[in-house]
């Protein structure tokens, strides 16, 4: 009986041996398959799959834009250079009338000083774009005396002086007018005529023409024209109390600025030919 028990135990031992081996082989095979699968997917990912995460693309773009040490970027490099304006060697002094505690004409809270400055600034931008150097007697709501206005223009040795105002009448009146001094030079006369015609071409309620002297007397000049040493004019850009003139002023502000600029260019061209030839100045766009 004892021997039979030993044989039975031996048989059990021999039978369990192959089963354990099979399990081990199966586990190893699974490990090998798992390793091969992991390696396969790693190779697939690193081979350049086109399913790139959105965040990675954004990071790559950001890196490409700021990859230089000096902070430059592809966008900055692609910017077009600004156009260089050729200086014409012409200096104009623009004089927006009134300012500060001197409002000029005031009708229904519409202040002349503000309109004068608005047109002067628009004319400045237009002139500078055309290559004209501009000197302003004021660039904001500041009071400047008549003496100082003349001093600024004379110190700058400007080629032309243009004073901008708006008109007022106690009765019914409308339209634009241009003033020149009693001893106006040929250049002043030409400039006044060119501005008057140019403003009418843009559009006005009425062209009141070119006048000599001042509203006080045809023999008494405005101080800013009398005390400046260069050709100059004074423009009255319509009547502040007239709704039609206000509409024209607001609607054609930029057109007036271009007309005044063109008048300067034409006058300068004509002066070089002694006011006897055709103007060769290019039109302002």
C-alpha positions in Angstrom: 0.0 0.0 0.0 2.8 2.4 0.8 4.5 1.8 -2.5 1.3 2.3 -4.4 0.9 5.7 -2.7 4.4 6.7 -3.7 3.7 5.8 -7.3 0.5 7.8 -7.4 2.3 10.8 -6.0 5.0 10.4 -8.6 2.4 10.2 -11.4 0.7 13.4 -10.2 4.1 15.1 -10.2 4.9 14.0 -13.7 1.5 15.0 -15.0 1.6 18.6 -13.4 5.1 19.3 -14.9 3.9 19.8 -18.6 1.0 22.0 -17.5 3.3 24.4 -15.7 5.5 24.6 -18.7 2.7 25.4 -21.0 1.6 28.3 -18.8 5.1 29.7 -18.7 5.5 29.5 -22.5 2.1 31.2 -22.9 3.0 34.1 -20.5 6.3 34.7 -22.3 4.6 34.7 -25.7 2.1 37.3 -24.4 5.0 39.5 -23.2 6.8 39.2 -26.5 3.6 40.1 -28.4 3.0 43.1 -26.0 6.5 44.4 -26.5 6.3 44.0 -30.3 3.0 45.9 -30.3 4.3 48.7 -28.2 7.4 49.1 -30.4 5.1 49.0 -33.5 2.9 51.9 -32.3 6.0 53.9 -31.2 7.5 53.5 -34.7 4.1 54.5 -36.2 3.9 57.7 -34.1 7.4 58.8 -34.7 7.1 58.2 -38.5 5.2 61.4 -39.0 1.5 60.7 -38.5 -0.5 63.6 -39.9 -2.9 63.5 -37.0 -0.9 66.1 -35.0 -2.6 67.4 -31.8 -3.9 70.9 -32.2 -2.0 72.2 -29.2 1.3 70.9 -30.7 0.7 72.8 -33.9 0.0 76.0 -32.1 3.1 75.6 -30.0 5.2 74.9 -33.1 3.8 78.0 -34.8 4.5 80.2 -31.8 8.1 78.8 -31.6 8.6 79.5 -35.3 7.4 83.1 -34.9 9.7 83.9 -32.0 12.8 81.8 -32.8 15.2 84.7 -33.3 17.1 86.1 -30.4 16.4 89.7 -31.3 12.7 89.3 -31.1 12.0 89.6 -34.8 9.3 87.5 -36.3 8.2 86.3 -39.7 5.2 88.6 -39.5 7.4 91.6 -38.8 9.7 90.7 -41.6 6.8 90.5 -44.0 5.6 94.1 -43.3 5.9 96.4 -46.3 8.2 99.5 -45.8 6.4 102.8 -45.5 6.4 105.1 -48.5 8.9 108.0 -48.3 7.4 111.4 -49.1 9.7 113.6 -51.1 10.1 117.0 -49.6 9.3 119.8 -52.1 11.2 122.5 -50.3 7.9 124.5 -49.6 7.0 125.6 -46.1 3.4 126.8 -45.3 2.3 128.3 -42.0 -1.3 127.3 -41.2 -3.1 129.6 -38.8 -6.3 128.3 -37.2 -8.0 131.4 -36.0 -9.0 132.0 -32.4 -8.5 129.3 -29.7 -8.5 128.9 -25.9 -10.5 131.6 -24.2 -11.2 133.2 -27.6 -13.9 131.0 -29.2 -14.6 133.2 -32.2 -18.2 133.0 -33.4 -20.4 130.9 -31.2 -23.9 129.9 -32.5 -25.9 127.1 -30.8 -22.7 125.8 -29.1 -20.9 125.5 -32.5 -17.5 127.2 -31.9 -15.6 128.8 -34.7 -12.3 128.0 -33.1 -13.0 124.2 -33.3 -14.0 124.4 -37.0 -10.9 126.4 -37.8 -8.6 123.9 -36.1 -10.4 120.9 -37.7 -9.8 122.3 -41.3 -6.2 123.4 -40.5 -5.3 119.9 -39.2 -6.9 118.3 -42.3 -4.9 120.7 -44.5 -1.7 120.0 -42.6 -2.1 116.2 -43.2 -2.8 116.7 -46.9 0.1 119.1 -47.4 2.6 116.9 -45.6 1.4 113.9 -47.6 2.2 116.0 -50.7 5.8 116.8 -49.5 5.0 120.3 -48.1 6.5 121.3 -44.7 3.9 122.7 -42.4 4.2 125.0 -39.4 1.1 125.5 -37.2 0.4 128.5 -35.1 -1.6 126.2 -32.8 -2.3 122.5 -32.9 -4.9 122.3 -30.1 -7.4 124.5 -28.2 -4.8 127.1 -27.1 -5.0 130.9 -27.2 -2.3 132.5 -29.4 -2.1 136.2 -29.8 -2.1 137.9 -33.2 1.5 139.1 -32.6 2.6 135.6 -31.8 0.9 134.2 -34.9 2.9 136.6 -37.1 6.1 135.8 -35.1 5.7 132.1 -35.6 5.3 132.5 -39.4 8.2 134.9 -39.8 10.5 132.9 -37.6 9.8 129.8 -39.7 10.5 131.8 -42.8 7.5 130.2 -44.3 6.8 130.5 -48.1 3.1 131.0 -47.6 0.8 132.0 -44.8 -2.9 130.8 -44.7 -5.2 131.9 -41.9 -8.4 129.9 -41.5 -11.6 131.4 -40.1 -15.4 131.1 -40.2 -17.7 134.1 -40.7 -20.7 135.6 -38.9 -23.4 138.0 -39.8 -26.3 139.4 -37.8 -28.5 139.1 -40.9 -28.9 136.5 -43.6 -25.6 135.6 -45.2 -23.9 132.6 -46.6 -20.8 131.5 -48.6 -17.1 131.4 -48.5 -14.7 134.3 -49.2 -10.9 134.8 -49.4 -9.1 138.0 -48.2 -5.7 139.4 -49.3 -3.9 142.5 -48.2 -4.0 145.9 -49.9 -0.4 145.5 -51.1 -0.7 141.9 -52.0 2.1 140.4 -54.0 1.5 138.5 -57.2 1.9 135.2 -55.3 -0.8 136.3 -52.7 -3.2 137.3 -55.5 -2.6 134.1 -57.3 -3.0 132.0 -54.1 -6.2 133.8 -53.2 -7.7 133.2 -56.7 -6.6 129.5 -56.7 -8.1 128.9 -53.2 -11.4 130.6 -54.1 -11.8 128.6 -57.3 -10.7 125.4 -55.7 -13.2 125.7 -52.8 -16.0 126.4 -55.3 -15.1 123.3 -57.3 -15.4 121.1 -54.2 -18.7 122.6 -53.4 -20.0 125.7 -51.5 -23.3 127.3 -50.9 -22.0 130.5 -52.5 -18.6 131.8 -53.7 -18.3 135.4 -52.4 -15.0 135.8 -54.2 -11.7 137.4 -53.2 -11.7 140.7 -51.2 -9.0 143.2 -50.3 -8.4 144.7 -46.9 -10.7 143.5 -44.1 -14.3 143.5 -43.1 -13.6 146.8 -41.3 -12.3 148.6 -44.4 -11.0 147.7 -47.8 -8.0 149.9 -46.9 -7.3 148.2 -43.5 -5.6 144.8 -43.6 -6.0 142.0 -41.2 -3.0 142.1 -38.8 -1.9 138.5 -39.7 -1.6 139.5 -43.4 -0.1 142.9 -42.7 2.6 141.8 -40.3 3.7 138.6 -42.0 6.6 138.7 -44.5 5.4 136.1 -47.0 2.5 135.8 -49.4 -0.6 135.0 -47.5 -4.4 134.9 -47.4 -7.2 134.7 -44.9 -10.1 132.3 -45.7 -13.6 132.7 -44.3 -15.1 129.2 -44.6 -18.8 130.1 -44.5 -21.1 131.5 -41.8 -21.4 129.7 -38.5 -25.0 130.6 -38.1 -26.0 129.3 -41.6 -27.1 125.6 -41.6 -26.2 125.2 -45.3 -22.7 126.5 -44.8 -22.3 124.2 -41.8 -23.5 121.2 -43.8 -21.0 122.0 -46.6 -18.2 122.5 -44.1 -18.8 119.2 -42.4 -19.4 117.3 -45.6 -16.5 118.6 -47.7 -13.9 119.2 -45.0 -11.3 116.8 -46.6 -12.1 118.2 -50.1 -11.4 121.7 -48.9 -8.1 120.6 -47.4 -7.1 119.1 -50.7 -8.2 122.2 -52.6 -6.1 124.5 -50.3 -3.1 122.2 -50.7 -3.5 122.1 -54.5 -3.7 125.9 -54.6 -0.3 126.1 -52.8 1.2 123.7 -55.2 -0.2 125.6 -58.2 0.9 128.9 -56.8 4.4 127.7 -56.2 4.7 126.3 -59.7 3.4 129.5 -61.2 5.8 131.6 -59.1 8.7 129.6 -60.6 7.6 130.6 -64.0 6.9 134.2 -63.1 3.1 133.7 -63.1 3.2 133.7 -66.9 3.3 130.0 -67.7 1.1 126.9 -67.2 1.3 125.2 -63.8 3.4 122.0 -63.7 2.3 121.0 -60.2 0.9 117.5 -59.9 -2.7 117.3 -58.7 -3.4 116.1 -55.1 -5.3 112.9 -55.1 
